Amino acid sequence: MDPNPTPPAPAGHPKRILLVEDDDSLANVYVTRLQSEGFEVRRTANGEEALATALSYHPDLVVLDVMMPKVSGFDVLDILRNTPETANLKIIMLTALSQESDKERAQSLGADDYLVKSQVVIADVIERIRHHLGP
């Protein structure tokens, strides 16, 4: 656990996004674009880091890949939903998995949204982030 956790963002400050993506190139594109859209972004590359960062960073929303090293996105989602400090966190799954069974699994575990990487562009993802974060 981070000995110096980031306090929650005060009202009126940029919304915090935790991006969990193990593909460095894709993650860099998303981080750059999200920052240019006014979000504060922290990125992790595996599920284990994501769990620790979710508790210490206090994000407003998590964009979560599924297929990652150490801990899968499905397991991260399940753990976040069953941890009191993160149970109400907005979570968007952004994955290469396009099977209906994968989407159903994410929904049953409590995902707020499920986006397939090959079926969306970054503008679509940002629109969904804004939708879930509200005004």
FIZAPA-34598 format. One line per 3 residues: number of its first residue (from 1); their letters; for each residue x negated, y negated, z negated of C-alpha. Coordinates in pm, 1 decimal. Each point is the difference from the previous one (the first is absolute). Layout:
% residues N
NUM) A) X:Y:Z | ...;
END
This chain:
% residues 135
1) MDP) 0.0:0.0:0.0 | -118.5:-349.3:84.1 | -120.8:-167.7:-322.6;
4) NPT) 92.2:-340.6:146.8 | 338.9:43.2:166.2 | 134.0:-277.7:218.4;
7) PPA) 294.6:-170.3:-172.9 | 327.2:-9.1:193.6 | 20.1:-287.1:247.9;
10) PAG) 182.6:-305.8:-133.1 | 315.8:-111.7:178.7 | -73.1:-198.4:314.3;
13) HPK) -330.3:174.7:68.9 | -64.7:224.5:301.4 | 160.7:342.7:-17.1;
16) RIL) -247.8:278.1:-70.9 | -24.0:293.3:238.4 | -187.5:320.3:-74.8;
19) LVE) -98.5:162.3:330.2 | -87.3:368.3:-33.0 | -160.2:112.4:327.2;
22) DDD) -302.8:223.1:57.5 | -59.7:-110.9:361.4 | -243.4:-292.4:-36.0;
25) SLA) 72.5:-153.6:342.0 | 375.1:3.5:-49.0 | -31.2:-123.4:-357.5;
28) NVY) -216.6:-294.6:108.5 | 258.2:-104.0:260.7 | 280.4:15.9:-255.8;
31) VTR) -193.2:-181.9:-272.8 | -93.0:-283.4:238.2 | 354.1:-36.7:132.8;
34) LQS) 167.5:20.9:-340.6 | -236.5:-263.8:-139.8 | 71.2:-225.4:298.8;
37) EGF) 371.6:39.7:-81.8 | -63.7:-135.9:-349.7 | -16.0:321.8:-201.2;
40) EVR) -266.1:85.6:-254.5 | -127.8:345.8:97.3 | -199.4:268.0:-173.1;
43) RTA) -90.4:315.5:191.3 | -82.5:349.8:-121.5 | -104.9:295.8:214.2;
46) NGE) 138.0:296.5:-193.3 | 282.6:97.9:-228.5 | -209.1:17.1:-314.3;
49) EAL) -115.0:-362.0:41.8 | 356.0:-101.9:87.3 | 136.7:126.3:-330.4;
52) ATA) -261.7:-183.7:-204.6 | 35.9:-320.2:204.0 | 380.3:1.4:-20.8;
55) LSY) -28.4:-13.4:-379.4 | -276.0:-262.4:-16.6 | 88.7:-228.1:295.1;
58) HPD) 377.5:-26.3:-56.3 | 95.9:-13.3:369.9 | 344.3:-112.4:108.9;
61) LVV) 4.0:264.4:273.1 | -206.5:300.4:109.4 | -55.6:101.5:362.7;
64) LDV) -88.1:366.7:-36.0 | -147.3:248.1:248.0 | 83.2:368.2:-50.7;
67) MMP) -298.2:197.5:126.5 | -291.7:-112.1:-216.3 | -290.9:149.8:-190.3;
70) KVS) 25.8:102.6:-366.8 | 371.3:-63.7:-60.5 | 262.6:-4.3:276.3;
73) GFD) 233.6:-292.5:50.1 | 295.2:219.2:-96.5 | -167.8:81.0:-331.4;
76) VLD) -88.7:-367.3:-55.0 | 362.7:-95.5:66.2 | 125.1:263.2:-243.6;
79) ILR) -242.4:-110.3:-272.5 | 76.5:-371.1:48.7 | 375.0:65.6:-21.6;
82) NTP) -47.3:199.1:-321.5 | -227.3:-253.8:-170.9 | 195.3:-264.4:-194.9;
85) ETA) -232.8:-287.9:101.9 | 41.4:74.6:372.6 | 341.4:168.0:21.5;
88) NLK) 167.2:-304.6:158.2 | -283.5:-93.2:235.4 | 100.6:-43.3:365.8;
91) IIM) -170.2:272.0:207.4 | -14.1:24.9:378.4 | -139.8:321.2:144.2;
94) LTA) -201.9:-69.5:317.6 | -110.2:329.6:149.2 | -73.7:203.8:310.4;
97) LSQ) 248.6:264.9:-116.6 | 310.1:-28.2:216.5 | 196.4:311.0:-98.7;
100) ESD) 343.4:-60.4:-148.8 | -93.1:234.3:-286.8 | -289.6:-231.4:-94.4;
103) KER) 229.7:-302.3:0.0 | 254.3:188.6:-211.6 | -272.8:101.1:-246.0;
106) AQS) -112.9:-363.4:-34.4 | 357.9:-114.4:-55.4 | 61.6:271.3:-260.0;
109) LGA) -312.5:-115.0:-186.1 | 122.6:-360.0:0.1 | -164.9:-177.0:296.1;
112) DDY) 165.8:-331.3:83.2 | -86.9:36.1:368.4 | -167.6:247.9:235.7;
115) LVK) -180.7:-123.2:311.1 | -177.8:215.9:257.7 | -324.5:-161.1:118.1;
118) SQV) 51.8:96.7:365.6 | 350.4:-149.8:0.4 | -71.3:-344.8:-146.4;
121) VIA) -226.9:-296.7:59.9 | -146.0:-209.2:-279.9 | 270.5:-265.9:41.0;
124) DVI) 262.8:267.1:-76.6 | -185.9:98.1:-316.4 | -22.3:-363.1:-113.0;
127) ERI) 372.2:-44.5:65.5 | 74.9:303.2:-220.6 | -232.9:-131.7:-271.7;
130) RHH) 178.2:-336.4:1.1 | 338.0:176.2:-4.8 | -90.5:201.4:-309.5;
133) LGP) -162.7:-290.9:-182.5 | 288.7:-235.8:67.8 | -29.9:-381.3:-2.2;
END
